[in-house]
Amino acid sequence: MSSASQIFEQRNETTRRALLDAGREVLEEHGYAQATVQLITQRAGRAHGTFYRHFQNKELLYGELVDEMHRSLQERGRAAWKPEDPAGSLYASIEQFVEAYLQDRALRKLLDGGSAGSEKFQLVKLELRRSLALEIRRGIETLKSHVDLNEIDAQITALMLASMLEGTCARLLLYGRTQNPDTIVAHLTAVWLRALGIADHVETGRRL
């Protein structure tokens, strides 16, 4: 790639990133229905027409923000997982989920409330839940080489735990009076450990 092409690609990516960051801010401040392309480009300091060189419409920009949110959550959860330390891994993974949930609180609320007004985003919401359950199932499967979980159906348990995790965060972090995140993490971890039958693997001194 020539030097000129590299410069063009860098500028292109910088502009795209600026539009995504501005789009996130505008969506969080105004909600999906009131977030216009004009507001987004003004916030990004870009010409109105520039938006359409990168996104066909605001729905696609919103979708990319949701994809980024999902990828980040996966990376954080996997980095925290160490099957040789079940209790520590569960605590760290749930902690990462709660922290990410708080960080993306506004986008989560848009998605949870169906503010996008699109069947597509309802499907995105379902896909995020399915993916979360799959990640939990993988974690349960890796635990089986370190802990006796023969009586646990990994798929059913993962679906139940995913529903518990998302439901708890939605109820306590999105709506009503916000609870202390550390308290949420500690309680969820304690419940998960007991649900999996590995409460005895809690490290000495860890407060759950």
KOLBA-648967 format. One record per residue (C-alpha): x, y, z; residue number from 1. Coordinates in steps of 0.5 Angstrom, whole numbers, plus 500, padded with zeros to 3 digits. Each point is the difference from the previous one (the first is absolute). Example, Ala and Ser with C-alpha at 12.3 -4.5 7.8 and 13.67 -1.06 7.14 Angstrom:
2
[vofi [525; 491; 516]; 1],
[vofi [502; 507; 498]; 2],
//
This chain:
208
[vofi [500; 500; 500]; 1],
[vofi [503; 507; 498]; 2],
[vofi [501; 505; 505]; 3],
[vofi [494; 504; 497]; 4],
[vofi [495; 494; 501]; 5],
[vofi [503; 499; 507]; 6],
[vofi [498; 508; 502]; 7],
[vofi [493; 499; 496]; 8],
[vofi [499; 494; 504]; 9],
[vofi [502; 503; 507]; 10],
[vofi [496; 506; 498]; 11],
[vofi [494; 496; 498]; 12],
[vofi [500; 496; 507]; 13],
[vofi [501; 506; 504]; 14],
[vofi [494; 503; 497]; 15],
[vofi [496; 493; 501]; 16],
[vofi [502; 500; 507]; 17],
[vofi [498; 507; 501]; 18],
[vofi [493; 499; 498]; 19],
[vofi [499; 494; 504]; 20],
[vofi [503; 503; 506]; 21],
[vofi [495; 506; 499]; 22],
[vofi [494; 496; 498]; 23],
[vofi [501; 496; 507]; 24],
[vofi [500; 507; 503]; 25],
[vofi [494; 502; 496]; 26],
[vofi [496; 494; 501]; 27],
[vofi [501; 500; 508]; 28],
[vofi [498; 507; 501]; 29],
[vofi [494; 500; 495]; 30],
[vofi [498; 493; 499]; 31],
[vofi [499; 496; 494]; 32],
[vofi [494; 504; 497]; 33],
[vofi [503; 507; 501]; 34],
[vofi [507; 498; 498]; 35],
[vofi [501; 503; 493]; 36],
[vofi [505; 500; 495]; 37],
[vofi [501; 507; 500]; 38],
[vofi [501; 500; 508]; 39],
[vofi [505; 494; 499]; 40],
[vofi [504; 504; 494]; 41],
[vofi [500; 506; 504]; 42],
[vofi [503; 497; 506]; 43],
[vofi [505; 497; 496]; 44],
[vofi [502; 506; 497]; 45],
[vofi [499; 497; 493]; 46],
[vofi [496; 502; 494]; 47],
[vofi [493; 497; 500]; 48],
[vofi [501; 496; 493]; 49],
[vofi [507; 497; 503]; 50],
[vofi [495; 495; 505]; 51],
[vofi [497; 497; 494]; 52],
[vofi [507; 498; 497]; 53],
[vofi [501; 495; 506]; 54],
[vofi [493; 499; 502]; 55],
[vofi [493; 499; 496]; 56],
[vofi [496; 502; 506]; 57],
[vofi [500; 501; 508]; 58],
[vofi [498; 493; 501]; 59],
[vofi [506; 497; 497]; 60],
[vofi [504; 505; 504]; 61],
[vofi [496; 498; 506]; 62],
[vofi [501; 493; 498]; 63],
[vofi [508; 500; 500]; 64],
[vofi [500; 504; 507]; 65],
[vofi [496; 494; 503]; 66],
[vofi [505; 495; 496]; 67],
[vofi [506; 504; 503]; 68],
[vofi [496; 499; 507]; 69],
[vofi [500; 493; 499]; 70],
[vofi [507; 498; 498]; 71],
[vofi [503; 504; 505]; 72],
[vofi [495; 496; 505]; 73],
[vofi [503; 494; 497]; 74],
[vofi [507; 502; 501]; 75],
[vofi [500; 502; 507]; 76],
[vofi [496; 494; 502]; 77],
[vofi [505; 495; 497]; 78],
[vofi [506; 504; 503]; 79],
[vofi [497; 499; 507]; 80],
[vofi [499; 492; 499]; 81],
[vofi [504; 495; 503]; 82],
[vofi [497; 493; 501]; 83],
[vofi [505; 498; 505]; 84],
[vofi [497; 506; 505]; 85],
[vofi [493; 499; 499]; 86],
[vofi [498; 505; 506]; 87],
[vofi [505; 505; 498]; 88],
[vofi [498; 499; 492]; 89],
[vofi [492; 501; 502]; 90],
[vofi [501; 506; 504]; 91],
[vofi [505; 503; 495]; 92],
[vofi [496; 499; 494]; 93],
[vofi [493; 502; 503]; 94],
[vofi [504; 506; 503]; 95],
[vofi [502; 502; 492]; 96],
[vofi [493; 499; 498]; 97],
[vofi [497; 505; 505]; 98],
[vofi [506; 505; 499]; 99],
[vofi [498; 499; 492]; 100],
[vofi [493; 501; 501]; 101],
[vofi [501; 506; 504]; 102],
[vofi [505; 503; 495]; 103],
[vofi [494; 499; 495]; 104],
[vofi [494; 501; 504]; 105],
[vofi [497; 505; 495]; 106],
[vofi [501; 496; 494]; 107],
[vofi [497; 494; 504]; 108],
[vofi [494; 504; 502]; 109],
[vofi [499; 502; 493]; 110],
[vofi [500; 492; 498]; 111],
[vofi [497; 498; 506]; 112],
[vofi [494; 505; 499]; 113],
[vofi [499; 498; 492]; 114],
[vofi [501; 507; 499]; 115],
[vofi [503; 499; 493]; 116],
[vofi [493; 498; 498]; 117],
[vofi [503; 495; 496]; 118],
[vofi [499; 492; 499]; 119],
[vofi [507; 500; 498]; 120],
[vofi [502; 502; 507]; 121],
[vofi [495; 496; 504]; 122],
[vofi [504; 494; 496]; 123],
[vofi [507; 503; 502]; 124],
[vofi [498; 500; 507]; 125],
[vofi [498; 493; 500]; 126],
[vofi [507; 498; 497]; 127],
[vofi [503; 504; 505]; 128],
[vofi [497; 496; 505]; 129],
[vofi [501; 493; 496]; 130],
[vofi [507; 502; 500]; 131],
[vofi [501; 501; 507]; 132],
[vofi [497; 494; 502]; 133],
[vofi [505; 496; 495]; 134],
[vofi [506; 504; 503]; 135],
[vofi [497; 497; 507]; 136],
[vofi [499; 493; 497]; 137],
[vofi [507; 500; 498]; 138],
[vofi [503; 502; 507]; 139],
[vofi [496; 495; 503]; 140],
[vofi [503; 495; 495]; 141],
[vofi [507; 502; 502]; 142],
[vofi [498; 499; 507]; 143],
[vofi [498; 493; 500]; 144],
[vofi [508; 498; 499]; 145],
[vofi [501; 503; 507]; 146],
[vofi [494; 499; 504]; 147],
[vofi [494; 495; 500]; 148],
[vofi [495; 503; 496]; 149],
[vofi [497; 493; 497]; 150],
[vofi [493; 501; 502]; 151],
[vofi [500; 507; 497]; 152],
[vofi [496; 501; 493]; 153],
[vofi [505; 506; 498]; 154],
[vofi [495; 502; 495]; 155],
[vofi [494; 501; 504]; 156],
[vofi [504; 503; 506]; 157],
[vofi [504; 505; 495]; 158],
[vofi [493; 502; 498]; 159],
[vofi [498; 501; 507]; 160],
[vofi [506; 504; 502]; 161],
[vofi [500; 504; 494]; 162],
[vofi [493; 502; 502]; 163],
[vofi [501; 502; 507]; 164],
[vofi [506; 504; 498]; 165],
[vofi [497; 504; 495]; 166],
[vofi [494; 501; 504]; 167],
[vofi [503; 502; 506]; 168],
[vofi [504; 505; 497]; 169],
[vofi [494; 503; 496]; 170],
[vofi [496; 500; 506]; 171],
[vofi [505; 503; 505]; 172],
[vofi [505; 504; 495]; 173],
[vofi [495; 503; 495]; 174],
[vofi [493; 501; 503]; 175],
[vofi [498; 502; 507]; 176],
[vofi [506; 501; 506]; 177],
[vofi [507; 499; 498]; 178],
[vofi [503; 495; 504]; 179],
[vofi [507; 499; 502]; 180],
[vofi [504; 496; 495]; 181],
[vofi [504; 497; 504]; 182],
[vofi [494; 497; 504]; 183],
[vofi [497; 498; 494]; 184],
[vofi [507; 496; 498]; 185],
[vofi [500; 497; 507]; 186],
[vofi [493; 497; 500]; 187],
[vofi [500; 498; 493]; 188],
[vofi [507; 496; 501]; 189],
[vofi [497; 497; 506]; 190],
[vofi [494; 498; 497]; 191],
[vofi [503; 497; 494]; 192],
[vofi [505; 496; 504]; 193],
[vofi [494; 497; 504]; 194],
[vofi [497; 499; 493]; 195],
[vofi [506; 496; 497]; 196],
[vofi [501; 496; 507]; 197],
[vofi [507; 503; 501]; 198],
[vofi [499; 505; 506]; 199],
[vofi [506; 496; 503]; 200],
[vofi [505; 502; 495]; 201],
[vofi [499; 507; 503]; 202],
[vofi [507; 503; 501]; 203],
[vofi [502; 501; 508]; 204],
[vofi [499; 507; 501]; 205],
[vofi [495; 502; 494]; 206],
[vofi [494; 503; 503]; 207],
[vofi [494; 498; 496]; 208],
//
